Amino acid sequence: MKKALLDNRDLNALISVFRFKPYFYNNLLNLFRRGLLAIAVLVIFSCNFETKKISSEEVLELESQTLNWKEVDEYPAFEDCQDETELLAARECFEREVAENIYAYLSKQQPVVTESIDDTLYLYLEINSSGRPEIDSVKIDSTLNNQLPELRLWLNQSIDSLPKIYPASKRGVPVSTVFKMPIVIKAE
C-alpha cells in the first residue's frame, strides 16, 4: 500500500486551522459593520437639521420680493403678433400694430389748421388684464391742443377701434400694462 502523505494527526491540525479562518473573517466583518454603523449614527446626529414650517403667505411674500414686477413674461398681443416668441420682437410687433391703427384712424380725419403742425405727443396706453385698451393719459403741447381741439376724442376713438388684444402675462396670470407711445402729428 502506498503511504499516505499526511497522517491523521496532521489532517486534524489542518482542519482546525480551516475552521479558525472563517470564524476570524466573520468576526472582523461584523466588527467593521458595527464601526460603520457607529460612524453613520454619529454623523447623522452631529448634523444640525433645522426644519421650519413656512406658511403659504410667507412663501408668497418671499416670491413677490424676488420677482421683477416691472417686466412681464409675455407682452400684450394682437392676433398677428401671437407667433412672436421673443419678448422684444413681441413688444415691437404690438407697438407697431397700435401705431399703425392710430395713424390709420387719424389720417381719415380731415382737420383744418391755421398753421402747419409738426409735433409729438405722448400717449400712455393701458392694456388691462382682460385685454381692454384705455388711454391712461396724454401729454399734448398747448399749441397742438389749440390747433386740434378734437385730438383727444380722435385718440379715444382710435383706441376703441383696435382689434382684439390678448393681455400681457406674468407667470401665466394676465396683468395690466402701460405703454408710453410717441405719436407724431403733422398737418399743413
KOLNULUM-928022 format. One record per residue (C-alpha): residue number from 1; residue in three letters; x, y, z. Coordinates in steps of 0.1 Angstrom, whole numbers, plus 2048, in hexadecimal, padded with zeros to 3 digits. Layout:
KOLNULUM-928022
<num NUM, residuo ALA, px X, py Y, pz Z> .
...
END
This chain:
KOLNULUM-928022
<num 1, residuo MET, px 800, py 800, pz 800> .
<num 2, residuo LYS, px 80A, py 823, pz 7FA> .
<num 3, residuo LYS, px 813, py 837, pz 818> .
<num 4, residuo ALA, px 7FC, py 855, pz 81D> .
<num 5, residuo LEU, px 80E, py 876, pz 81A> .
<num 6, residuo LEU, px 7FE, py 883, pz 83A> .
<num 7, residuo ASP, px 7F4, py 86F, pz 857> .
<num 8, residuo ASN, px 7D4, py 874, pz 86B> .
<num 9, residuo ARG, px 7E5, py 88B, pz 884> .
<num 10, residuo ASP, px 7F0, py 8A3, pz 869> .
<num 11, residuo LEU, px 7CD, py 8A3, pz 85A> .
<num 12, residuo ASN, px 7BD, py 8AC, pz 87B> .
<num 13, residuo ALA, px 7D4, py 8C9, pz 87F> .
<num 14, residuo LEU, px 7CB, py 8D6, pz 85C> .
<num 15, residuo ILE, px 7A6, py 8D3, pz 862> .
<num 16, residuo SER, px 7A8, py 8E8, pz 881> .
<num 17, residuo VAL, px 7BB, py 904, pz 86E> .
<num 18, residuo PHE, px 7A1, py 904, pz 853> .
<num 19, residuo ARG, px 786, py 907, pz 86D> .
<num 20, residuo PHE, px 798, py 924, pz 87E> .
<num 21, residuo LYS, px 79B, py 939, pz 85D> .
<num 22, residuo PRO, px 775, py 93D, pz 856> .
<num 23, residuo TYR, px 76F, py 945, pz 87B> .
<num 24, residuo PHE, px 78A, py 960, pz 87A> .
<num 25, residuo TYR, px 77D, py 970, pz 85A> .
<num 26, residuo ASN, px 759, py 96F, pz 866> .
<num 27, residuo ASN, px 762, py 981, pz 886> .
<num 28, residuo LEU, px 777, py 99A, pz 873> .
<num 29, residuo LEU, px 75B, py 9A1, pz 85B> .
<num 30, residuo ASN, px 741, py 9A5, pz 878> .
<num 31, residuo LEU, px 759, py 9BD, pz 889> .
<num 32, residuo PHE, px 75D, py 9D2, pz 869> .
<num 33, residuo ARG, px 737, py 9D4, pz 865> .
<num 34, residuo ARG, px 732, py 9DF, pz 889> .
<num 35, residuo GLY, px 74D, py 9F9, pz 884> .
<num 36, residuo LEU, px 73C, py A07, pz 865> .
<num 37, residuo LEU, px 71B, py A07, pz 876> .
<num 38, residuo ALA, px 729, py A1A, pz 893> .
<num 39, residuo ILE, px 739, py A34, pz 87C> .
<num 40, residuo ALA, px 719, py A38, pz 868> .
<num 41, residuo VAL, px 705, py A3E, pz 888> .
<num 42, residuo LEU, px 71F, py A58, pz 894> .
<num 43, residuo VAL, px 71E, py A6A, pz 873> .
<num 44, residuo ILE, px 6F8, py A6B, pz 872> .
<num 45, residuo PHE, px 6F4, py A77, pz 895> .
<num 46, residuo SER, px 710, py A90, pz 894> .
<num 47, residuo CYS, px 700, py AA3, pz 877> .
<num 48, residuo ASN, px 6EA, py ABF, pz 881> .
<num 49, residuo PHE, px 6C9, py AB9, pz 86E> .
<num 50, residuo GLU, px 6B2, py AD6, pz 872> .
<num 51, residuo THR, px 68F, py AD3, pz 863> .
<num 52, residuo LYS, px 677, py AF0, pz 863> .
<num 53, residuo LYS, px 654, py AF0, pz 857> .
<num 54, residuo ILE, px 64E, py B0C, pz 83F> .
<num 55, residuo SER, px 62B, py B19, pz 838> .
<num 56, residuo SER, px 61E, py B20, pz 815> .
<num 57, residuo GLU, px 61C, py B45, pz 81D> .
<num 58, residuo GLU, px 642, py B45, pz 825> .
<num 59, residuo VAL, px 649, py B32, pz 805> .
<num 60, residuo LEU, px 635, py B4B, pz 7F1> .
<num 61, residuo GLU, px 646, py B69, pz 802> .
<num 62, residuo LEU, px 669, py B5A, pz 7FB> .
<num 63, residuo GLU, px 65F, py B53, pz 7D7> .
<num 64, residuo SER, px 651, py B76, pz 7D2> .
<num 65, residuo GLN, px 671, py B86, pz 7DF> .
<num 66, residuo THR, px 687, py B72, pz 7C6> .
<num 67, residuo LEU, px 670, py B78, pz 7A8> .
<num 68, residuo ASN, px 677, py B96, pz 791> .
<num 69, residuo TRP, px 654, py BA6, pz 78F> .
<num 70, residuo LYS, px 65F, py BBF, pz 775> .
<num 71, residuo GLU, px 663, py BA5, pz 75A> .
<num 72, residuo VAL, px 64A, py B8C, pz 74C> .
<num 73, residuo ASP, px 650, py B69, pz 73F> .
<num 74, residuo GLU, px 639, py B6F, pz 721> .
<num 75, residuo TYR, px 630, py B91, pz 712> .
<num 76, residuo PRO, px 60C, py B98, pz 707> .
<num 77, residuo ALA, px 606, py B8C, pz 6E4> .
<num 78, residuo PHE, px 5EF, py B8F, pz 6C6> .
<num 79, residuo GLU, px 5E6, py B70, pz 6B2> .
<num 80, residuo ASP, px 602, py B78, pz 699> .
<num 81, residuo CYS, px 61D, py B7B, pz 6B5> .
<num 82, residuo GLN, px 615, py B5B, pz 6C8> .
<num 83, residuo ASP, px 62F, py B47, pz 6B4> .
<num 84, residuo GLU, px 64C, py B5D, pz 6C1> .
<num 85, residuo THR, px 65E, py B49, pz 6DC> .
<num 86, residuo GLU, px 67A, py B62, pz 6E5> .
<num 87, residuo LEU, px 670, py B7C, pz 6FE> .
<num 88, residuo LEU, px 67F, py B9A, pz 6EC> .
<num 89, residuo ALA, px 670, py B8F, pz 6CA> .
<num 90, residuo ALA, px 64E, py B8B, pz 6DA> .
<num 91, residuo ARG, px 64F, py BAE, pz 6E9> .
<num 92, residuo GLU, px 65A, py BBD, pz 6C8> .
<num 93, residuo CYS, px 63F, py BAB, pz 6B5> .
<num 94, residuo PHE, px 624, py BB7, pz 6CE> .
<num 95, residuo GLU, px 630, py BDB, pz 6CE> .
<num 96, residuo ARG, px 632, py BDB, pz 6A8> .
<num 97, residuo GLU, px 60E, py BCE, pz 6A5> .
<num 98, residuo VAL, px 601, py BE8, pz 6BD> .
<num 99, residuo ALA, px 614, py C05, pz 6AC> .
<num 100, residuo GLU, px 607, py BF9, pz 689> .
<num 101, residuo ASN, px 5E3, py BF8, pz 696> .
<num 102, residuo ILE, px 5E5, py C1A, pz 6A6> .
<num 103, residuo TYR, px 5F6, py C2A, pz 687> .
<num 104, residuo ALA, px 5DC, py C1A, pz 670> .
<num 105, residuo TYR, px 5C0, py C28, pz 685> .
<num 106, residuo LEU, px 5CF, py C4A, pz 688> .
<num 107, residuo SER, px 5D6, py C4C, pz 663> .
<num 108, residuo LYS, px 5B1, py C47, pz 65C> .
<num 109, residuo GLN, px 5A9, py C67, pz 66F> .
<num 110, residuo GLN, px 5AB, py C87, pz 65B> .
<num 111, residuo PRO, px 5B6, py CA2, pz 674> .
<num 112, residuo VAL, px 5B8, py CC6, pz 669> .
<num 113, residuo VAL, px 5D6, py CD8, pz 678> .
<num 114, residuo THR, px 5E1, py CFC, pz 675> .
<num 115, residuo GLU, px 606, py CF5, pz 679> .
<num 116, residuo SER, px 61B, py CD7, pz 66F> .
<num 117, residuo ILE, px 620, py CBE, pz 68B> .
<num 118, residuo ASP, px 63D, py CA7, pz 690> .
<num 119, residuo ASP, px 63C, py C9C, pz 6B5> .
<num 120, residuo THR, px 63E, py C7D, pz 6CA> .
<num 121, residuo LEU, px 625, py C73, pz 6E5> .
<num 122, residuo TYR, px 629, py C57, pz 6FE> .
<num 123, residuo LEU, px 60D, py C3E, pz 703> .
<num 124, residuo TYR, px 60D, py C28, pz 722> .
<num 125, residuo LEU, px 5F9, py C0A, pz 718> .
<num 126, residuo GLU, px 5EE, py BF1, pz 732> .
<num 127, residuo ILE, px 5E4, py BCD, pz 728> .
<num 128, residuo ASN, px 5D2, py BBF, pz 746> .
<num 129, residuo SER, px 5D2, py B9B, pz 751> .
<num 130, residuo SER, px 5B4, py B92, pz 73C> .
<num 131, residuo GLY, px 5C4, py BA1, pz 71C> .
<num 132, residuo ARG, px 5B0, py BC1, pz 71B> .
<num 133, residuo PRO, px 5C4, py BE0, pz 70F> .
<num 134, residuo GLU, px 5BF, py C01, pz 721> .
<num 135, residuo ILE, px 5D1, py C22, pz 71E> .
<num 136, residuo ASP, px 5E2, py C28, pz 740> .
<num 137, residuo SER, px 5ED, py C4B, pz 737> .
<num 138, residuo VAL, px 5F9, py C61, pz 71A> .
<num 139, residuo LYS, px 614, py C7B, pz 71B> .
<num 140, residuo ILE, px 60B, py C94, pz 700> .
<num 141, residuo ASP, px 61C, py CB6, pz 6FA> .
<num 142, residuo SER, px 604, py CD3, pz 6FF> .
<num 143, residuo THR, px 609, py CE0, pz 6DB> .
<num 144, residuo LEU, px 600, py CBE, pz 6CE> .
<num 145, residuo ASN, px 5E2, py CBC, pz 6E4> .
<num 146, residuo ASN, px 5D7, py CDF, pz 6D8> .
<num 147, residuo GLN, px 5DB, py CD6, pz 6B4> .
<num 148, residuo LEU, px 5CA, py CB4, pz 6B7> .
<num 149, residuo PRO, px 5B0, py CB6, pz 6D3> .
<num 150, residuo GLU, px 5A1, py C94, pz 6C9> .
<num 151, residuo LEU, px 5C2, py C81, pz 6CA> .
<num 152, residuo ARG, px 5BA, py C71, pz 6EC> .
<num 153, residuo LEU, px 598, py C65, pz 6DF> .
<num 154, residuo TRP, px 5A9, py C57, pz 6C0> .
<num 155, residuo LEU, px 5C3, py C45, pz 6D4> .
<num 156, residuo ASN, px 5A8, py C35, pz 6EA> .
<num 157, residuo GLN, px 594, py C2A, pz 6CC> .
<num 158, residuo SER, px 5B4, py C1C, pz 6BB> .
<num 159, residuo ILE, px 5BB, py C07, pz 6DB> .
<num 160, residuo ASP, px 597, py BFB, pz 6DD> .
<num 161, residuo SER, px 59A, py BEF, pz 6B9> .
<num 162, residuo LEU, px 5B9, py BD9, pz 6C0> .
<num 163, residuo PRO, px 5B4, py BB4, pz 6B8> .
<num 164, residuo LYS, px 5B3, py B99, pz 6D4> .
<num 165, residuo ILE, px 5D1, py B9B, pz 6EB> .
<num 166, residuo TYR, px 5DE, py B7E, pz 6FF> .
<num 167, residuo PRO, px 5EB, py B8C, pz 721> .
<num 168, residuo ALA, px 60E, py B8A, pz 72E> .
<num 169, residuo SER, px 616, py B6F, pz 747> .
<num 170, residuo LYS, px 62D, py B6A, pz 764> .
<num 171, residuo ARG, px 633, py B45, pz 76E> .
<num 172, residuo GLY, px 614, py B3B, pz 75A> .
<num 173, residuo VAL, px 5FD, py B55, pz 76B> .
<num 174, residuo PRO, px 5EE, py B71, pz 756> .
<num 175, residuo VAL, px 5FB, py B93, pz 761> .
<num 176, residuo SER, px 5F5, py BB8, pz 758> .
<num 177, residuo THR, px 611, py BCA, pz 746> .
<num 178, residuo VAL, px 616, py BEF, pz 73C> .
<num 179, residuo PHE, px 629, py BF9, pz 71D> .
<num 180, residuo LYS, px 637, py C1C, pz 716> .
<num 181, residuo MET, px 633, py C22, pz 6F1> .
<num 182, residuo PRO, px 63F, py C40, pz 6DD> .
<num 183, residuo ILE, px 627, py C4B, pz 6C3> .
<num 184, residuo VAL, px 634, py C64, pz 6A8> .
<num 185, residuo ILE, px 61A, py C7C, pz 69B> .
<num 186, residuo LYS, px 620, py C8D, pz 67A> .
<num 187, residuo ALA, px 607, py CA4, pz 669> .
<num 188, residuo GLU, px 60A, py CC0, pz 650> .
END
